[in-house]
Amino acid sequence: MRAGSIVACEMILQELKARASHWNAKKRRRNIDVKPGDKKLEATYSHPKCRPLSDSDLKKAREQQLEEMEDRSYGCIVLSSKDKSEQSQQPTCVLLIKPRKASKGYAFPKGHPNPGEKIEDCACRETREETGVRPSGHLQNAYAERGYSIISRLHGDKWKRHAAYPDESKRPILVVHKIVRLYFAWCSNLSESQLQPNPEAHEVVWVPLQEAKQKLRFQEDKDMLREVLHTAEVQTKLGSFQWKIPKEYQKESADDSKQDVDHCREDSDFDDPDKLVTSGTLDFYLW
């Protein structure tokens, strides 16, 4: 009887240790910030490379105890000239798309890498698939990267691999830490006939570089365009083409320093964030 009691106690102790280990792992995944005296653990939902959630979204994420994941996309900032020759003409245009799910504004083509695919190959492939334009070349070390945290449904690429697919009612809503990298690329032949939107792009356009700042919807895209154009390798390449950068991209203006309060929900198909539901455990997708 005594031996049985000892065995029972050992089993209970092992169970408690297992639960403690599970909880500690969950805290690490959910990025829990525990402060002395706190009666309730609150997730920070932060990522070192991402713009944080807005206060309202952070509140909703905590209330709904949403899971979080990191999501990376790669694309290209493609410049070209209205003249078919790369020489002696200014790069007056930049390639933009209007995402089919976006109600306003334009963005750069981008997407997710296939298994085993190099990120630069992904950037060029996604550009070609979303626009019909095949870049003449790109610079491997000339890129800009930005991140932002948003509330969004699980992206379609990953949703198709989820156990609940295709039941849209079970498609998880998450805090997504989105990181985008855009490479500088160029096209030697600017032709409207090249433009072939795919199902993800409502419209594909060559936009005069001077107008790009007004066309782009999000501040992150505006910042990346300016950063890429200012890199030494791009300056050298533009010089070899005898292309010049418009003055507005050579210095920051007061308007450029403003933060865009419109939070990107490019992959979301829900309109009422107040109706968010707990997504459940998604260990496979957690970073």
N, C-alpha and C positions, 0 to 999 in steps of 0.2 A: 504493500500500500504506500509505504514511504517512497519506494523507488518510483512508483507510478506518479506520485506527486512531483518528484524531481523532474521526471521526463516531461510532464505537463507544463511545468514552469519553464523548462528550457524551450519548449515549443512556443510558448507565449512570448518569451524573450526574443526568439528568432523572428517571430511575426512582427513584433514591435520594431526591431532593427530594420526589417525589410520595408516596413511602412515609412520609417524615418528616412531611409535611403531614397525611396521613391519620391518623397516630398522634397528632399534636398535637390534631387535631380530636376524636379519640376520647377523649383524656384530658380535654378540656374537657367533653364530654358526660357522661363517667362520673365527673366531679368528683374527679379523682385528686389526692391530696395527696402530693407528692414531698418527702421530707426528706433532707438531706445524709447520705450514708453508707448510705442504705437500699439493700439488695440486691434488694428486690422492691417494685414499685409496688403500693400498696394503695388501693382505692377507699374514700372516706370515706362514701359513700352518705348524704350529709347534704343538708338543704334548710333555708334560713333561716326558713321559716314552719312547719316540721314538728317534732314530737317525734321524736327519733332512734330508730333501730332498737335493740332490746334487744341486749345483748352477744352472745347466742347467735345471733340472727338476723343480726347484722352479720358474725359469723364464717362462717355458712352462705353469705351473699351473696358474701363474698370468695372462699370456697372454690369456689363454683360460677360465679364471675364473671358474676353476673346483671346484665342490663341494668336501667335505671331509667327511670321516667316520672313526670310530674306529672299528677294527676287531680283535677278540681274538680267539686264537686256543690253544688247549691243547694236549699234547702227552707224550711219555715216552722215556727215555734213558734206554734201556734194556741191561744189562750185563749178560753174561753167560760164562760157561767153556766148553772147548772141551771134557772134561770128563763128563759123566752123573752124577757123584756124585758132590754135592756142596762142599764137604770137600777136603782139601789138594791140590786143584788145583787153579791156577791163573785164574782170569776172563779174558781170552785172547781175548774175542770177544765182540763187541757191535753191536746192530741191526741197520742197516741203510736201507733206501730206495732210489731209484733213481726215482724222480717224472717223470711221463710220459711227462710232458710239459717242463722238464728241458733238455737243450742240453748237460749239463756237470755237474759232481759232484753229491754228495749224500747229504741226509738230514735225519732228524729223523721223524718217523711217527707222524702225528698230524692231528687235524681237529676241527670242530666246535661242540659245545654241542647241543644236542636236547633240545627242550623246557622242562624245569623243571629238566634236568639232572644235577647231581653233577659233578663238573669239574674233580675230580679224576676218576670218572666212565667214563667220556668222554675220558680222556687220555688213559685209558686201553682199552676201546672199539675201539677207532680209531686205536690204535696199533694193536689190533687183526684183525680189518677189513682190514687194509692196508698191513699187513704182514702175517697173518695166525698164528702168534705166540701169545699164551695166557700167559702173565706174571704170574709167580708163586706167586709174591707179589710185593708190592710197598710201599714206605715210604711217608706218607701223608705230612710230613713237610720238606722233602728233595726235593727241586726243585730249578730251576733257571728260571729267566724270563728276556727276552730281547724284545725291541721294535724297529721298524724301519719304516720310512715313505717312501712310494713308490707311483708311478703312476700306476694304474692297473684298469682293467675292474672290474665291480661289480662281487663279487665272486658268483660262480654257485649256492651255497645254497640259497643266498639271491636273486639272479636273478630269480630263479624259483617262488619267491613270488612277483615279480615286475609286475606292471600293463601291461608293454609292452612285457612281456615274451610270446612266444619264439622268437620274432623278433630280431635277433642278431644285426641288424643294429641300433637298439635303445638301445642296452645294454650300460649303462652309463660307462664312464671312469672317475675315481675319484682319489683324493689323499687319499690313504688308510693308516691309522696309525695302523700298524700291531703289535700286542702284542702276544708273544708266551711264554707259560709256559710249561716246561718239567719236569716231575717227574722221580726220580730214581726208577727203577724197576729191577727185576732179573728173570731169567728163569733157572730152575733147570735142564732142559734137552735140550741141544743144539742139534738140529736135522735139517739137511737140508731139510728133508721131510716135516717139518712144514711150510716152507716158501711157501706162496700162495699169490702172488701179486694180488691186485684188480685192477679195471680199472684206478685208479689214480696213480698206481705205476708201472713203467716199469720194475723195478728189485728190489728184496729184497735180502739182503746178510748179513751174519755174517762177520764182518770185524775185523781182529786183532786190539786190542786197540792201539797198537803201530802205526798202519797205519791210524787210524781214522782222525788224524789232516790233513793228506794229501788228504783223500777221501772227507771230508766235504767241501762243496762249499763256505759257508759263514762264516765270522768271528764270527757272533753272535752264530752260532751253536758250533763253537770251544770253545768259551768262556763259554757257558752254560755247555758243557761237563766237562770242567776243574772245574768250580764252583761246580757242583753237586758232583764230585768225592772228593772234598775237604771238604764237609760238615761233621760235627761231627757225625751225625747219619749214614751217608754212611760209614765213616771210621769204626764205630763200627760194622755195618752189614758186611762189607768186612772182618773185623777181625774175626767175628764169623764163616765166611765161610773159613777162612784162605786164603783169596784172597789178592793179592797185586796190587798196582797201579804202572804202568810203570813210570820210572824216569822222563820222559818228562812232566808228568802231576803233578809233585811235585814242580816244579818251573817254572816261566815264562822265555821264551827265547826271544831273540830280534825279531824273526819272528812272535811270538804270539802277539806282541804289535802292529803290523802293521794293519791298517784298510783295510778291503776288499772294493775295489772300485767298485766291481761288484754288482749292485743293484738288489735285488731279485724281480722278476716279476712272481712269481709262478702261479698266477691265470690269467695272461694276455694272450690273443690270438692275440695281435696286434704287428707288427714288426716295424712300423714307427711312433714313438711318435710325429713327426712333423705334422702328420695328425690328431691330437687329435681334437675332436669337443666338444663344450660345452654340458655338460650332462643334464642341466636343473635342476629343483628343485627336491630334494629327501629328503624332510623333515623327512620322516619316518625312514631313515637310518642315518641321521646326529646325531652325538653325542653331 
